[in-house]
Amino acid sequence: IKQKKRHMGDTNHYCPVSLKENFVLYPGLQEHAAKYKEKIYYFSTSENKDKFLKNPEEYVAHNEPLQAPPLRVCLLGIHGAGKSTCGRQIADKLGIFHIQFEEYLQELILPKTKKKIGPSFDEDREDDYKIPEELEDLSQTMTKTETEQSKQEVVLTDEEEAIKANLKDNMELPPKVLDEIVPDWWKKEPFRSTGFILDGFPRTPDEARYLSERGLCPDVAVYIQVEEDDILGRLFPPRLEKWKEKRRRKKEYKKMLKELKAKQRV
């Protein structure tokens, strides 16, 4: 038997409660359907269906059509795939925000760490160029105040420690930390009404599951796939330059120590 044409509600097959409360187009399910004023509405959960039935007028259009949320994109790919370059260009073209997730984490702890954390930034450790205590008085490179400041330990909160572990050892961020960061891009201004490209998140199945459980749905997820040779050509030259700079600094450090020891003998 041919089914009659269904008259869908203002949000079509998307959940009107998710749109109203979270400003997200979340597909509804047929098992969570309800009829109101001869129109059929689908809901993402039975709880949202109950909310709608208690006060349907709050979730339907009145004088003008319901406003659709802006574009939200998750841009994924391995390190060196060109996510940031593509993300910046697309964001400029569409007039939306470009959020580089790892860079955002760096900015959160940078006021305390004073330097960026991670494998790319840990090649030169402070201890590698530390002047021995017996030679400090002969060295003019650091004042006493600077030496004392460098010895002061930085106290990080539990959340900041989790971010540091994520950047340094790729440890997963707990949901408690993600709750302080991610939902704001969906729910707070100016991101809520403008839209964004989220570069480098989610990175793991657990992070993708986190977005799903919180109802934070991107409109599209783009994965950039690149050949290994292309990535090698992109990442190798700057790494080589960094290695040469490290060799130069090591050579200068050894020369300085030799001169300081000569002074000490005199």
C-alpha positions in Angstrom: 0.0 0.0 0.0 1.5 3.3 -1.0 2.1 5.5 2.0 0.6 9.0 2.0 3.0 12.0 1.8 4.2 12.9 5.3 3.9 16.5 6.4 7.2 17.1 8.3 7.6 19.8 10.9 9.7 23.0 10.8 13.0 21.1 11.3 12.2 18.4 8.7 13.9 15.1 10.0 16.1 17.0 12.5 15.4 17.2 16.2 13.7 20.5 17.1 14.8 20.3 20.7 18.5 19.9 19.8 18.2 22.8 17.5 16.6 25.0 20.1 18.7 24.1 23.1 22.1 23.3 21.5 21.8 25.0 18.1 22.7 21.7 16.4 21.1 19.9 13.5 20.8 16.4 15.1 19.0 13.8 13.0 15.9 12.4 14.7 14.8 8.8 14.8 11.5 7.4 13.6 11.0 5.5 16.9 11.0 8.9 18.6 8.4 10.6 16.5 5.4 12.8 17.6 2.6 14.6 15.8 1.7 18.2 16.4 -0.8 20.3 14.4 -0.9 17.7 11.7 2.9 17.7 11.3 5.4 15.0 12.2 8.5 15.8 14.3 11.4 13.4 14.8 13.6 13.5 18.0 17.1 12.4 18.8 16.1 10.9 22.2 12.9 10.0 24.1 13.8 12.7 26.6 13.8 15.4 23.9 10.4 14.0 22.7 9.0 14.4 26.2 10.3 18.0 26.4 8.6 18.8 23.2 5.3 17.3 24.2 5.3 19.3 27.4 5.7 22.6 25.7 5.6 22.3 21.9 5.2 26.0 21.2 8.7 26.6 22.5 10.2 24.5 19.7 8.2 25.4 16.6 8.4 28.4 14.3 6.0 31.3 14.8 6.4 34.5 12.8 9.5 33.5 10.8 11.3 30.3 9.9 13.7 28.7 12.4 17.3 29.8 12.0 19.6 27.1 10.9 23.0 26.8 12.7 26.2 28.0 10.9 28.7 25.7 9.2 30.8 23.6 11.6 33.6 21.5 10.2 36.0 19.0 11.7 39.3 18.8 9.7 41.3 15.7 10.3 44.6 14.2 9.0 48.0 13.1 10.2 50.8 15.5 11.1 52.0 17.3 8.0 49.0 16.7 5.9 48.3 20.4 5.5 45.3 20.7 7.8 46.2 24.2 9.1 47.0 25.6 5.6 43.7 24.3 4.2 41.7 25.3 7.3 43.0 28.9 7.2 42.2 29.3 3.5 38.7 27.8 3.8 37.9 29.8 7.0 38.9 33.1 5.3 36.8 32.3 2.2 33.7 31.4 4.2 34.1 34.0 6.9 34.2 31.5 9.8 36.6 30.9 12.6 39.7 28.6 12.3 40.5 26.8 15.5 43.7 24.8 15.6 43.1 22.5 18.5 46.7 21.7 19.5 47.7 25.4 19.2 44.7 26.3 21.4 45.9 23.8 24.1 49.4 25.3 23.9 47.9 28.8 24.6 46.1 27.6 27.7 49.3 26.6 29.5 51.8 28.9 27.9 51.5 31.6 30.6 52.9 29.1 33.1 55.2 27.0 31.0 56.7 30.0 29.2 57.4 27.7 26.2 55.6 25.3 24.0 55.3 21.7 25.0 55.7 18.6 22.7 58.1 16.5 20.8 58.8 19.2 18.2 59.7 21.7 21.0 61.6 19.4 23.5 64.7 18.9 21.4 66.6 21.7 23.2 66.3 21.1 27.0 67.4 23.8 29.4 69.6 21.3 31.2 71.6 20.7 28.0 73.0 24.3 28.2 73.1 24.7 32.0 76.2 26.4 33.3 77.8 24.4 36.2 77.4 26.1 39.6 81.2 26.4 40.1 81.4 28.5 36.9 78.3 30.7 37.3 80.2 33.5 39.0 82.5 33.8 36.0 79.7 33.8 33.5 78.1 37.0 32.3 75.3 35.3 30.3 72.8 35.2 33.2 72.2 37.5 36.1 71.5 36.2 39.6 67.8 37.2 39.3 67.4 35.2 36.1 69.1 32.2 37.6 66.8 32.3 40.6 63.7 32.6 38.3 64.8 29.7 36.2 65.0 27.5 39.4 61.5 28.4 40.5 59.1 25.5 39.9 55.9 26.2 38.1 52.8 24.7 39.8 50.2 23.5 37.3 46.6 22.6 38.1 45.3 19.0 37.4 43.7 20.2 34.2 46.9 21.9 33.1 48.9 18.8 33.9 46.5 16.7 31.7 46.9 19.2 28.8 50.7 19.0 29.3 50.7 15.2 29.3 48.5 15.3 26.1 50.9 17.6 24.3 54.1 15.9 25.5 53.2 12.2 25.6 49.9 12.1 23.6 47.9 11.1 26.7 44.1 11.3 26.1 42.4 14.3 27.7 39.8 13.4 30.3 36.2 14.4 29.6 36.4 16.9 32.5 39.0 18.9 30.7 37.3 18.6 27.3 34.1 20.0 29.0 36.0 23.2 29.8 37.1 23.6 26.2 35.0 22.0 23.4 31.3 22.8 24.2 32.0 26.6 24.1 32.6 26.4 20.4 29.1 25.1 19.9 27.3 27.0 22.6 29.0 30.4 23.2 29.4 33.5 21.1 30.9 34.5 18.8 31.4 30.8 17.6 27.8 29.9 18.1 26.4 32.2 15.4 29.5 32.4 13.1 30.6 28.8 12.7 34.1 27.3 12.6 36.6 24.9 11.2 38.0 22.7 14.0 41.5 21.6 12.9 42.9 18.4 14.5 39.9 17.3 16.6 38.7 14.6 17.3 41.9 12.6 17.0 40.8 9.3 18.7 37.7 7.2 18.7 37.1 8.3 22.4 37.2 11.9 21.4 34.7 11.3 18.6 32.5 9.4 21.1 32.7 12.4 23.4 31.3 14.7 20.7 28.5 12.2 20.1 27.6 11.8 23.7 27.5 15.6 24.3 25.4 16.1 21.2 28.1 18.3 19.6 27.7 17.4 16.0 29.8 18.8 13.1 28.0 19.3 9.8 30.9 17.6 8.0 34.2 15.8 8.9 37.0 16.1 6.3 40.0 13.7 6.4 43.0 14.8 4.4 44.9 11.8 3.0 48.5 12.5 1.9 51.3 10.4 0.4 54.3 9.8 2.7 56.7 11.3 0.2 54.7 14.6 0.2 54.8 14.8 4.0 58.6 14.0 4.0 59.2 16.8 1.5 57.2 19.2 3.7 58.6 18.3 7.2 62.2 17.2 6.5 63.7 20.6 5.5 62.6 22.6 8.6 63.6 19.6 10.8 67.0 19.6 9.2 67.4 23.3 9.8 66.4 22.8 13.4 69.0 20.0 13.8 71.7 22.3 12.3 70.8 25.1 14.7 70.9 22.7 17.6 74.4 21.5 16.5 75.5 25.2 16.3 74.2 26.0 19.8 75.9 22.9 21.2 79.2 23.9 19.6 78.9 27.4 21.1 78.0 26.0 24.5 81.1 23.8 24.6 83.3 26.7 23.5 81.9 28.9 26.3 82.5 26.2 28.9 86.1 25.8 27.7 86.6 29.6 28.0 85.0 29.7 31.5 87.3 26.8 32.7 90.3 28.6 31.4 89.2 31.7 33.4 88.8 29.6 36.5 92.3 28.2 36.1 93.8 31.7 35.8 
